[in-house]
């Protein structure tokens, strides 16, 4: 009867008849009834075929229910039964998202090889929300975001309404709905279970015993977002805006005070999608998915990047305030401090979040104190935000991935000079800085002597600002880890990932250094990188648990560890280790 009902549903669907929903529902009900009361599923071939029909019926209901006006993902599913309409409430289980955020469902399948895919009961979905979030620039604190007393509403400014999230749908329907029985309301009839439609958070279901063994594909939303992205890296780089109007910090899901922020910062000519495989690896790990929440920072990589780092500091301050509630004062730090991960140029952005600048950076580009500069109060305030700052006390660990602390030789060569000339810089900002240098002759030096430098200029090994940043230690309260690519040597630079020399990426104060067999562009997709990063994140969990809330203590110097995650010939590995030890001398 179930297969016959499915055939009827398909015919009705071709005619755009909304009754197709009822017959797909009957398909599920009759097949489940057969499974409970007959030996139909004892044969493997029958079991596989019937399971496929049932899943197809579920997908049809979830995909077409809204089109036919029968499914409201935030509220209920309506079926026409033997005794009239039956309204089945939808249960949202384990989500940080509000019920009203469930606006549209889509069945989207990522590649079968996607990390974290698990076959099981139910249908993995992508959920879309049409909720409108206020822009971070309009909010100096979360209390100014959309009303309400939940962490979700306080931090709505950091949620991207265009970003989908994952869910797994489970549908159970008794045949009693479709059988003429007095008083049938879709509840329990005889030994049949109650009608239900449940949407389960696949990132949290391991903690829910009732939903163990369900299908899940936590990678789906990010795959969907990247597949539908219109981002063009080169055009954005040349335009100077990286496809956005201003730097922005975004949460991948509503803020959760019991989870540690994992902040991902992309590099030059890139956007947060470059961390897709990294995010998948974290979400595929049951322990880490349960303990970490992912934040991403997107910024204009063609422009001079100091303004972006200042904006990140400002937005992080507001984001960390989201953990406040009636029992916690705004401004207090979370119990467990965040981890910030930066790739390439993003590593330098990350370092500026965990560093006390003093006046070292300013002195590297100017020979008079900031207060003596001939400039408007607004210009002085902007420069102060960019060059004078303290390490963020809410960040407890930084992970550098292929970060050019000492620059890249490519930035000084022909291709780098071309890139610098192409790198967009907002005309107004460039003109303002030129007026500033004209009003203060002889004050600025190096790459700042006549114009605000591009990010490519900063990455030249001769950059005075880069040299000053490399010489500025990070806060002793922060744990440092490095992941360095080693693929082929560069002329006169030694072992490298083809862009950044091993010697440039190495930091002697790092607690751990892992050298992986990867290029600069493939290192974030490398399984070796993922395994190293997951190990680091687990270590951070252990340290946070043992330290408790009071983890703002100076760390005693310790012997750094260097590991080789590589299948390269031993001679190549030896050269990489030699380059590392040469840096340490």
C-alpha positions in Angstrom: 0.0 0.0 0.0 2.9 2.3 0.7 4.3 2.0 -2.8 0.9 2.5 -4.3 0.4 5.6 -2.3 3.8 6.9 -3.5 2.7 6.3 -7.2 -0.5 8.3 -6.6 1.4 11.1 -5.0 3.8 11.4 -7.9 0.9 11.6 -10.4 -0.8 14.3 -8.3 2.5 16.2 -8.0 2.8 16.2 -11.8 -0.6 17.9 -11.8 0.5 20.3 -9.1 -2.2 19.0 -6.8 -1.5 19.7 -3.2 -3.1 16.3 -2.2 0.3 14.8 -3.2 1.5 15.7 0.3 -1.2 13.5 1.9 -0.2 10.5 -0.3 3.5 10.9 0.4 2.5 10.9 4.1 0.5 7.8 3.6 3.6 6.2 2.0 5.5 6.7 5.2 2.6 5.6 7.4 1.9 2.3 5.5 5.6 1.4 5.1 6.2 1.9 8.8 3.2 -0.1 9.7 4.4 -2.9 7.4 7.8 -2.8 9.1 6.2 -3.1 12.6 3.7 -5.9 11.8 5.0 -8.0 8.9 8.2 -9.7 7.9 8.4 -7.5 4.7 11.8 -6.0 5.8 13.4 -9.3 6.6 14.9 -9.6 3.1 17.8 -7.2 2.5 16.7 -6.4 -1.1 13.2 -5.5 0.0 14.5 -3.5 3.0 16.8 -1.4 0.7 14.0 -0.7 -1.8 11.3 0.2 0.7 13.7 2.3 2.7 14.5 4.2 -0.5 10.8 4.8 -1.2 10.3 6.0 2.4 13.2 8.4 2.2 12.0 9.7 -1.1 8.6 10.4 0.3 10.1 12.3 3.2 12.2 14.4 0.9 9.1 15.2 -1.2 7.2 16.4 1.9 10.1 18.5 3.1 10.9 19.9 -0.3 7.3 20.5 -1.6 5.4 21.0 1.6 5.9 24.8 1.6 5.0 25.1 -2.1 1.7 23.4 -1.5 1.0 25.5 1.7 1.1 22.5 4.0 4.5 22.9 5.8 5.6 25.8 8.0 9.1 24.8 9.1 8.8 27.1 12.2 5.5 25.6 13.3 3.7 22.6 11.8 2.8 20.2 9.0 -0.8 20.0 7.9 -2.2 16.7 6.5 -5.7 15.9 5.3 -6.7 12.7 7.0 -9.8 10.5 7.0 -11.5 12.7 9.6 -10.3 16.1 8.4 -7.2 18.2 8.7 -4.5 17.1 11.1 -2.0 19.6 12.3 1.3 18.0 13.4 3.5 20.4 15.5 7.2 20.5 14.5 9.6 19.9 17.4 13.0 21.8 17.1 15.5 19.8 19.1 18.9 21.0 20.2 19.2 24.2 18.3 20.6 27.6 19.4 18.4 29.1 16.7 15.0 30.4 17.6 11.9 28.6 16.3 11.0 31.6 14.1 14.4 31.3 12.3 13.2 28.1 10.5 11.9 29.8 7.4 12.7 27.4 4.5 14.0 23.9 4.1 16.1 22.5 1.3 17.5 19.0 0.7 21.0 19.7 -0.6 23.6 16.9 -0.8 27.4 17.7 -0.6 30.0 15.4 -2.1 29.8 11.9 -0.7 33.4 12.4 0.6 32.5 15.4 2.7 33.8 15.1 6.2 31.2 14.3 8.8 28.6 12.6 6.6 26.9 9.8 8.5 24.1 7.6 7.1 21.2 6.9 9.4 17.6 7.7 10.2 16.1 10.8 8.7 16.9 13.3 6.0 19.7 15.9 6.3 18.6 19.4 5.4 19.8 22.9 4.9 17.6 25.5 6.8 17.3 29.1 5.7 16.3 32.0 7.9 15.0 35.3 6.8 15.7 37.0 10.1 17.1 40.5 9.8 20.2 41.3 11.9 21.3 44.8 12.7 24.8 45.6 11.3 27.8 45.5 13.7 28.6 49.1 12.8 25.3 50.2 14.4 26.0 48.4 17.7 28.7 49.4 20.1 27.3 46.7 22.5 25.0 43.8 22.2 22.4 45.6 24.3 21.6 47.7 21.2 20.7 44.7 19.0 17.2 43.5 18.4 15.2 43.1 21.6 14.7 40.1 23.7 16.6 38.6 26.6 18.2 35.7 24.8 21.8 35.4 23.7 20.5 35.1 20.1 18.8 38.5 20.2 21.6 40.2 22.0 24.1 39.0 19.4 21.8 39.3 16.3 24.2 41.8 14.7 26.8 39.0 14.2 24.4 36.5 12.5 24.4 36.4 8.7 20.7 36.0 7.6 22.0 34.6 4.3 23.9 31.8 5.9 22.0 28.5 6.1 22.4 25.9 8.9 22.1 22.2 9.2 19.2 20.0 10.5 18.1 16.4 10.2 14.4 15.7 9.8 12.6 12.7 11.3 9.0 11.9 10.4 6.7 9.4 12.1 3.1 9.0 10.9 0.6 6.4 12.1 -1.9 4.9 9.6 -4.7 6.0 12.0 -4.5 9.4 10.5 -5.8 8.0 7.2 -8.3 5.5 8.6 -11.9 6.5 9.4 -12.0 6.3 13.2 -14.0 8.5 15.5 -11.9 10.8 17.6 -8.7 10.2 15.6 -6.6 13.2 16.0 -3.2 12.0 14.9 -2.3 10.8 18.4 -1.6 7.2 19.5 -4.1 4.7 18.0 -3.7 1.2 19.3 0.0 0.3 19.4 0.9 3.0 16.8 3.2 5.9 17.8 2.1 9.5 17.8 2.5 11.5 14.7 5.6 13.7 14.8 7.9 15.8 12.7 11.2 16.6 14.5 14.1 18.7 13.3 17.3 17.8 15.1 20.5 19.8 15.3 23.2 17.3 13.9 25.9 19.2 15.8 24.2 18.5 19.2 22.4 15.2 18.7 25.2 13.1 20.3 24.1 14.5 23.6 20.5 13.5 22.9 20.1 9.8 23.5 16.8 9.6 21.7 18.5 10.8 18.4 21.6 8.7 18.3 22.1 7.0 14.9 20.4 9.7 12.9 21.7 10.8 9.5 23.7 13.9 9.5 25.8 16.1 7.1 27.1 19.1 9.0 29.1 20.2 6.0 26.0 20.9 3.9 25.4 24.5 4.8 29.0 25.6 4.1 29.1 23.6 0.9 25.8 25.3 -0.1 27.1 28.8 0.7 30.3 28.3 -1.2 28.6 26.8 -4.2 26.2 29.8 -4.4 28.8 32.4 -3.7 29.4 35.1 -6.3 32.8 36.0 -4.7 35.5 36.6 -7.3 38.9 36.9 -5.5 40.9 38.8 -8.1 38.2 41.3 -8.9 37.6 41.9 -5.2 41.4 42.3 -4.6 41.7 44.8 -7.4 38.7 46.7 -6.1 40.1 46.8 -2.6 36.9 45.8 -0.9 37.2 42.0 -1.1 33.5 41.9 -2.0 32.3 43.7 1.1 31.9 47.3 2.2 33.8 47.0 5.5 35.4 44.3 7.8 32.8 42.1 9.5 32.8 39.4 12.2 30.1 36.8 11.7 28.9 33.8 13.7 27.9 30.6 11.9 25.2 30.0 14.6 23.7 32.0 17.4 26.1 32.8 20.3 26.2 30.0 23.0 27.8 31.0 26.3 28.9 27.4 27.0 30.9 27.1 23.8 34.4 28.4 23.2 34.7 30.8 20.2 36.9 29.5 17.4 37.7 32.6 15.3 38.9 32.0 11.7 40.7 34.7 9.8 41.5 34.3 6.1 44.4 35.5 4.1 45.2 37.6 1.0 43.0 37.2 -2.0 40.6 35.1 0.0 37.4 34.9 2.1 36.1 32.8 4.9 35.2 30.0 2.4 38.8 29.0 2.4 38.3 27.5 5.9 35.5 25.2 4.6 37.4 22.0 5.1 38.7 23.2 8.5 35.2 24.0 9.7 34.0 20.6 8.5 36.8 18.8 10.3 35.9 20.5 13.6 32.2 19.9 13.2 32.8 16.2 12.3 34.5 15.7 15.6 31.8 15.0 18.2 33.7 16.5 21.1 34.9 19.6 19.4 31.5 20.3 17.7 29.9 20.2 21.1 32.5 22.5 22.7 33.4 25.1 20.0 31.4 27.7 18.1 32.8 29.0 14.9 33.2 32.7 14.1 34.6 34.1 10.9 36.2 37.4 10.1 36.1 38.8 6.5 38.0 41.9 5.6 39.3 43.8 2.6 42.6 42.2 1.8 43.7 44.7 -0.9 43.6 47.7 1.4 46.1 48.5 4.1 45.1 46.1 6.8 45.6 48.0 10.1 42.1 49.5 10.0 40.7 46.0 9.6 42.6 44.7 12.6 41.3 47.6 14.6 37.7 46.9 13.5 38.2 43.2 14.5 39.2 44.3 18.0 36.1 46.5 18.3 33.8 43.8 17.0 35.3 41.1 19.2 34.8 43.3 22.3 31.1 43.5 21.4 30.9 39.8 20.6 32.5 38.7 23.8 30.0 40.9 25.7 27.2 38.6 24.4 27.9 36.1 27.2 26.6 38.6 29.7 23.3 37.9 31.4 21.6 38.8 34.6 24.3 37.1 36.7 27.3 38.3 34.7 28.3 41.9 34.2 29.0 43.1 30.6 32.7 43.2 30.1 33.7 40.2 32.1 35.5 37.5 30.2 33.9 34.1 29.3 34.9 31.1 31.5 36.9 29.6 28.6 39.0 31.9 26.3 38.7 31.9 22.6 41.1 30.4 20.0 41.9 32.5 16.9 43.3 30.9 13.8 44.9 32.9 11.0 46.0 31.7 7.6 48.7 33.7 5.7 48.0 37.4 6.1 45.2 36.4 8.5 47.9 35.2 10.9 49.2 38.8 11.1 45.6 40.1 11.7 45.3 37.4 14.5 48.6 38.4 16.0 47.5 42.0 16.4 44.6 40.7 18.6 46.9 39.0 21.1 49.7 41.7 21.3 50.4 44.7 23.4 51.6 47.2 20.9 53.2 49.8 23.2 54.6 52.5 20.8 56.8 50.0 18.9 54.6 49.9 15.8 54.1 53.6 15.6 57.9 54.3 16.0 58.6 52.0 13.1 56.8 54.4 10.7 56.9 57.8 12.4 59.6 59.8 14.1 57.3 62.0 16.3 54.8 61.1 19.0 51.2 60.7 17.7 50.0 63.6 19.8 52.5 66.0 18.0 51.1 65.1 14.6 49.3 67.8 12.6 46.0 66.2 12.0 42.4 66.4 12.9 41.1 64.8 16.1 39.3 62.2 13.9 42.5 61.3 12.1 44.4 61.1 15.4 41.7 58.8 16.9 41.9 56.5 13.8 45.6 56.2 14.0 45.5 55.5 17.7 43.1 52.6 17.1 45.4 51.2 14.5 48.7 51.5 16.2 48.1 51.5 20.0 46.2 48.6 21.6 46.3 45.9 24.2 46.0 42.1 23.8 42.4 40.9 23.9 42.0 39.2 27.4 39.3 37.0 25.9 41.6 35.2 23.6 43.7 32.4 25.1 45.4 30.8 22.1 46.5 31.8 18.6 47.3 29.3 15.8 49.3 30.6 12.9 49.0 28.7 9.6 51.5 29.6 6.9 51.9 33.1 8.3 54.7 35.3 6.8 55.9 36.8 10.0 59.1 37.8 8.2 57.4 38.5 4.9 57.4 36.7 1.5 60.1 37.1 -1.2 57.3 37.2 -3.8 56.1 40.5 -2.4 59.4 42.2 -3.3 59.7 40.7 -6.7 58.0 41.6 -10.0 54.8 39.8 -9.3 54.6 41.5 -5.9 55.1 44.9 -7.3 52.4 44.3 -9.9 50.1 43.0 -7.1 50.7 46.1 -5.1 49.9 48.4 -8.0 46.7 46.4 -8.6 45.6 46.1 -5.0 42.7 48.4 -4.6 42.8 51.1 -2.0 39.8 53.3 -1.4 40.5 56.6 -3.2 39.2 58.7 -0.3 41.4 56.9 2.3 44.4 57.2 0.1 43.8 60.9 -0.5 43.3 61.5 3.2 46.7 59.8 4.0 48.4 61.8 1.3 47.1 65.0 2.8 48.4 63.8 6.2 51.9 63.1 4.9 51.9 66.5 3.2 51.0 68.2 6.4 53.7 66.4 8.3 56.8 66.4 6.0 59.6 64.1 7.1 57.6 62.5 9.8 56.7 59.2 8.1 59.2 56.7 6.7 59.4 53.4 5.0 56.3 52.2 3.2 54.3 55.0 4.9 56.5 57.8 3.6 54.2 59.0 0.8 51.1 56.8 0.8 49.1 54.3 2.8 50.6 50.9 1.8 48.7 48.0 0.4 48.7 44.6 2.1 51.2 43.4 -0.5 53.6 46.2 0.6 53.3 45.0 4.2 54.4 41.5 3.2 57.8 42.6 1.8 60.6 41.4 4.0 61.9 44.9 4.0 58.7 46.4 5.5 59.6 48.4 8.6 56.1 47.8 10.1 56.3 44.0 9.4 59.8 43.9 11.1 58.4 45.8 14.1 55.5 43.5 14.3 57.7 40.4 14.1 59.8 41.8 16.9 56.8 42.5 19.2 56.1 39.6 21.4 52.5 38.3 21.9 51.0 38.4 25.4 52.5 35.9 27.8 48.9 34.9 28.7 48.4 33.5 25.1 49.4 30.0 23.9 51.0 30.1 20.4 51.0 27.2 17.9 52.3 27.2 14.4 51.5 25.1 11.4 54.0 25.6 8.6 53.9 24.3 5.0 57.0 22.8 3.4 56.7 21.7 -0.2 59.7 23.0 -2.3 62.6 25.4 -1.7 62.5 29.0 -3.0 65.6 30.5 -4.5 67.7 32.1 -1.8 64.9 31.5 0.8 65.2 27.7 1.4 62.3 25.4 2.3 58.9 26.9 1.8 55.3 26.3 0.9 56.0 28.0 -2.5 55.0 31.4 -1.1 56.2 31.7 2.5 59.6 30.4 3.6 59.7 28.0 6.6 62.1 30.5 8.2 59.5 33.3 7.8 56.6 31.3 9.2 58.6 30.0 12.3 58.0 31.6 15.7 60.4 30.6 18.4 57.9 31.4 21.2 55.4 28.9 19.8 54.5 26.1 22.2 54.2 23.7 19.2 55.3 23.9 15.6 54.1 21.4 13.0 55.6 21.2 9.5 53.2 19.7 7.0 53.8 18.6 3.4 51.6 21.2 1.7 51.7 24.3 -0.4 50.4 27.7 0.7 47.1 27.3 -1.0 46.5 23.6 -0.1 47.5 23.7 3.5 44.0 24.5 4.8 42.7 21.4 2.8 45.5 19.1 4.1 44.4 16.3 6.3 47.7 16.6 8.2 46.8 20.2 9.0 43.4 19.2 10.2 44.7 16.5 12.5 47.3 19.0 14.0 44.6 21.6 14.5 42.1 19.2 16.1 44.9 18.1 18.5 45.6 21.7 19.4 41.9 22.4 20.0 41.6 19.3 22.2 44.6 20.5 24.1 43.0 23.9 24.6 39.9 22.1 26.0 42.0 20.2 28.5 43.9 23.3 29.6 40.7 25.3 29.9 39.1 22.6 32.0 42.1 22.4 34.3 42.5 26.1 34.6 38.8 26.8 35.3 37.6 30.4 34.9 40.8 32.0 36.2 43.0 31.4 33.2 44.5 34.8 32.8 47.9 33.9 34.2 51.4 34.4 32.7 52.6 31.2 31.1 56.1 30.0 32.2 58.5 29.6 29.3 58.7 26.0 28.1 60.7 24.0 25.6 58.9 24.3 22.2 58.0 21.2 20.4 58.5 20.6 16.6 56.7 17.9 14.8 56.9 16.8 11.2 53.6 15.8 9.6 55.1 14.7 6.3 55.7 11.9 3.9 58.6 13.7 2.2 62.1 12.2 1.8 64.2 12.5 4.9 66.6 15.0 3.2 63.8 17.4 2.6 62.6 17.1 6.2 66.1 17.7 7.4 66.4 20.9 5.4 63.1 22.1 6.9 64.2 21.4 10.4 67.5 23.1 9.7 65.6 26.2 8.6 63.6 26.2 11.8 66.6 25.8 14.0 68.4 28.6 12.2 65.5 30.9 13.1 65.8 29.9 16.7 69.5 30.9 16.9 
